[in-house]
Amino acid sequence: MSLDQRTTFEARPAIESEHPADPFGNIDLSQASGTQADDGIVAVVHPRALNRECLARTLKEHNPSISVSAVATVEELRAISIEVPVSVILLVLGERRAADPAVRAELQDLVVSAGTTPVVVVAEAEDPAAILAALEAGVRGYLLTSSTAKVICEAIAVARSGGEFVPATTILGLRQVIRAANEGDHSLSDPFTGRQRAVANAIRQGKPNKIIAYELNMCESTVKVHIRSIMKKLKATNRTEIAYKLTQMLGREG
């Protein structure tokens, strides 16, 4: 999705017309009552024709008061945005992750090009890293591909009103991280496996690799592998630093 040529997708008042035409030729832009929505068009951007048309029609059927149109690329959206008012851009990422540098850069460019028009993404990735990356790129909403039409319509309404929308499951996941941080959960059981904890405790006691290998019934080469892993997790450069950091961790636990 190339965004070399930037164009601002500003939301503009709806075109005065008794029976407005659909420039995309696939969705009726008029309301069910025959009057036109004054909130502008929701532009669905999805590379697959069947998927985007199904999504557009589903949203329209769920909420007849909104106008929905579907395009394959941002370039197509840019081409038609001059003729029709776009109030929300609904970009379907699918399996692409916002945390990937290339995808994040595309999102940032789209947000800049969109100007005051909010961008909402739909993606499969539900991990906090991907969602935070999308929000940091400037999107106003993050939806999962498992979301219902009702949830998507609600997210669109939130974005139009100037708010931000994220899945509830994300908030619950972040709650666990925040709680662990606030409680100061730095126990040895978190960063290390069982064997690594045993090796780490032996290092803290000043035991050499041969003794550690004998007491833990493992090869000396295996001990060295565990030590490298421990050093990486503790960001330590030698055994002395490992022992020092382990003592600090145990002190906090006490």
C-alpha positions, -999 to +999 in steps of 0.1 A: +000+000+000+019+030-012+013+064+003+040+085-015+015+111-026-003+124+004-039+138+001-060+150+030-092+130+034-111+158+052-147+152+063-170+176+045-207+183+046-228+157+027-236+166-008-271+179-012-291+155-032-325+138-030-310+105-043-272+107-040-254+083-063-228+058-051-195+065-069-183+030-061-213+013-077-217-013-050-235+002-020-266+024-018-255+056+000-290+067+009-306+059+041-334+034+044-359+062+047-347+078+015-328+107+031-290+110+031-269+106+062-252+138+073-222+121+090-203+114+058-192+080+043-175+052+061-148+040+037-140+003+040-105-004+027-099-041+020-078-058-008-103-087-013-134-078-032-158-103-017-147-096+019-149-058+016-183-059-001-196-083+025-183-061+053-198-030+037-232-045+032-232-060+068-225-026+083-252-010+061-277-036+070-269-034+107-272+004+107-291+018+077-285+054+089-248+052+079-234+054+044-208+028+035-185+024+005-158-001-002-125+003-020-095-020-025-066+003-017-058+036-001-049+049-036-085+043-047-097+060-016-075+090-024-089+091-059-126+093-048-122+113-017-123+145-037-159+138-048-174+123-016-172+132+021-153+105+041-160+106+078-142+074+089-116+052+072-120+015+082-088-002+072-087-040+073-052-053+081-061-089+084-031-110+094-007-080+091+005-068+125+007-031+134+038-038+154+057-046+122+078-016+112+065-015+076+029-018+086+033+008+114+049+032+089+019+028+065-005+035+093+014+066+103+014+079+067-023+071+063-032+090+096-012+120+084-029+119+049-063+115+065-060+147+084-090+151+108-107+120+094-103+092+120-087+059+110-100+026+125-082-007+118-095-043+118-069-070+125-064-105+137-036-097+161-050-091+196-018-089+216-012-056+234+020-048+215+002-047+181-027-027+195-004-002+212+016+002+180-015+010+161-026+036+187+008+051+187+007+054+149-024+076+154-054+053+147-085+061+166-098+025+169-086-011+169-110-039+161-105-076+159-116-096+129-139-115+153-158-084+161-195-082+154-212-056+131-226-040+162-192-036+178-177-022+146-206+004+143-200+014+179-163+019+172-171+040+142-194+062+163-167+066+190-141+076+164-165+101+148-171+117+182-134+121+188-128+091+211-107+060+208-119+023+208-099-008+218-111-043+226-121-050+262-099-081+262-069-059+257-077-038+288-081-071+308-047-083+295-030-050+304-045-050+338-025-081+347+007-065+335+000-033+355-010-053+386+022-073+385+043-041+381+025-024+410+030-053+432+067-055+424+065-091+412+102-098+407+104-134+419+130-158+404+102-180+391+092-154+366+123-149+344+138-184+348+129-220+342+133-245+370+168-256+359+179-220+353+168-211+389+188-240+403+219-229+383+213-192+392+212-201+429+244-221+426+261-192+409+249-169+437+266-192+462+299-190+442+300-226+430+321-234+399+306-250+368+319-284+376+303-285+410+270-272+396+270-298+369+277-326+395+251-315+420+224-309+393+233-341+374+239-323+341+268-319+317+291-289+322+283-277+287+246-276+296+255-255+327+272-231+304+242-229+282+220-221+312+244-195+324+243-177+290+205-177+291+206-163+327+231-136+317+208-126+288+177-124+310+195-104+337+215-083+312+246-093+330+281-096+316+297-120+340+291-144+369+298-117+395+271-094+380+247-124+380+253-130+417+249-093+425+216-089+405+202-122+420+209-109+455+191-077+447+161-096+434+160-118+465+163-087+487+132-071+471+113-104+476+123-104+512 
